């Protein structure tokens, strides 16, 4: 492994993406952990992009959450994970639809996010 400067965003992104591209199982949990750390909030889109190299089904509910709460880049990267999920358990889908419905009813959302959320509800009916 080469040394990198964790403060260099480009270096960090390349390092994570290189490991994720080979679907390194050890980095999967690390990426999920980093997504929860406030220090990495500005790198969230790159981390979610890296997760696209792993099976999407276990990430589906988290990805919908990232669509709900994320800005444009984060939401779109997370949406790719959602879109690549072919089968979703009915219990998970019920929870997701409930969260989406509550968000649509209670928050002012940009049109692009409403479109993503409506697609999710329609696609998994």
C-alpha positions as CSV (number, residue, x, y, z in Angstrom):
1,X,0.0,0.0,0.0
2,X,1.2,3.4,-0.8
3,X,1.1,6.3,1.7
4,X,-1.3,9.0,1.0
5,X,-2.3,12.3,2.6
6,X,-5.8,11.9,4.2
7,X,-6.3,15.6,3.9
8,X,-5.8,15.5,0.1
9,X,-9.3,14.9,-1.1
10,X,-8.2,13.7,-4.6
11,X,-5.6,11.3,-3.1
12,X,-8.2,10.0,-0.6
13,X,-10.9,9.4,-3.2
14,X,-8.4,7.6,-5.5
15,X,-7.3,5.4,-2.7
16,X,-10.8,4.4,-1.6
17,X,-11.9,3.9,-5.2
18,X,-8.9,1.8,-6.1
19,X,-9.8,-0.6,-3.2
20,X,-13.5,-0.6,-4.0
21,X,-13.0,-1.3,-7.7
22,X,-11.5,-4.7,-6.8
23,X,-14.4,-5.2,-4.4
24,X,-12.0,-5.5,-1.5
25,X,-14.2,-6.9,1.3
26,X,-12.1,-5.3,4.0
27,X,-12.8,-1.8,2.7
28,X,-16.6,-2.3,2.5
29,X,-17.2,-1.9,6.3
30,X,-14.6,0.8,6.4
31,X,-16.5,2.8,3.8
32,X,-19.8,2.4,5.7
33,X,-18.0,3.5,8.9
34,X,-16.5,6.6,7.2
35,X,-20.0,7.6,5.9
36,X,-21.1,7.9,9.6
37,X,-18.1,10.1,10.6
38,X,-18.7,13.9,10.5
39,X,-15.1,14.3,9.3
40,X,-15.9,12.7,6.0
41,X,-19.2,14.5,5.3
42,X,-17.6,16.4,2.4
43,X,-16.4,13.1,0.9
44,X,-19.8,11.3,1.2
45,X,-20.5,11.3,-2.6
46,X,-17.2,9.6,-3.4
47,X,-17.7,7.0,-0.6
48,X,-21.1,6.2,-1.9
49,X,-19.8,6.0,-5.4
50,X,-17.2,3.5,-4.1
51,X,-20.0,1.4,-2.7
52,X,-21.5,0.9,-6.2
53,X,-18.8,-1.8,-6.6
54,X,-20.6,-3.9,-4.0
55,X,-23.9,-5.7,-4.1
56,X,-26.7,-3.1,-4.0
57,X,-29.4,-5.1,-2.2
58,X,-27.9,-4.9,1.3
59,X,-27.3,-1.2,0.8
60,X,-30.8,-0.4,-0.5
61,X,-32.3,1.1,2.6
62,X,-29.2,3.1,3.5
63,X,-29.1,4.4,-0.1
64,X,-32.7,5.6,0.0
65,X,-31.8,7.4,3.3
66,X,-28.9,9.1,1.5
67,X,-31.2,10.1,-1.3
68,X,-33.6,11.5,1.3
69,X,-31.0,13.5,3.2
70,X,-28.2,14.2,0.8
71,X,-27.4,17.0,-1.5
72,X,-27.4,16.7,-5.3
73,X,-24.2,14.7,-5.6
74,X,-24.8,12.4,-2.7
75,X,-28.4,11.7,-3.6
76,X,-27.5,10.9,-7.2
77,X,-24.7,8.5,-6.3
78,X,-27.1,6.8,-3.8
79,X,-29.8,6.7,-6.4
80,X,-27.5,4.6,-8.6
81,X,-27.3,2.0,-5.8
82,X,-31.1,2.1,-5.5
83,X,-31.6,1.8,-9.2
84,X,-29.3,-1.2,-9.4
85,X,-31.3,-3.1,-6.8
86,X,-33.5,-5.6,-8.6
87,X,-35.2,-7.2,-5.6
88,X,-36.2,-5.6,-2.3
89,X,-37.7,-7.3,0.7
90,X,-41.3,-6.2,1.3
91,X,-40.6,-5.2,4.9
92,X,-37.7,-2.9,3.8
93,X,-39.8,-1.5,1.0
94,X,-42.7,-0.7,3.4
95,X,-40.3,1.2,5.7
96,X,-38.7,3.0,2.7
97,X,-42.1,4.0,1.2
98,X,-43.2,5.3,4.6
99,X,-40.1,7.4,5.0
100,X,-40.4,8.8,1.5
101,X,-44.1,9.6,2.0
102,X,-43.4,11.4,5.3
103,X,-40.6,13.4,3.7
104,X,-42.7,14.3,0.6
105,X,-45.5,15.5,2.9
106,X,-43.4,17.4,5.4
107,X,-40.4,18.9,3.7
108,X,-39.9,21.4,0.9
109,X,-37.8,19.5,-1.7
110,X,-36.2,20.5,-5.0
111,X,-37.9,19.0,-8.1
112,X,-35.0,16.8,-8.9
113,X,-35.2,15.1,-5.5
114,X,-39.0,14.6,-5.7
115,X,-38.5,12.9,-9.1
116,X,-35.9,10.5,-7.6
117,X,-38.2,9.7,-4.7
118,X,-41.3,9.2,-6.8
119,X,-39.2,6.9,-9.1
120,X,-38.2,4.8,-6.1
121,X,-41.8,4.4,-5.0
122,X,-43.1,3.6,-8.5
123,X,-40.3,1.2,-9.4
124,X,-40.8,-1.1,-6.5
125,X,-44.6,-1.4,-6.4
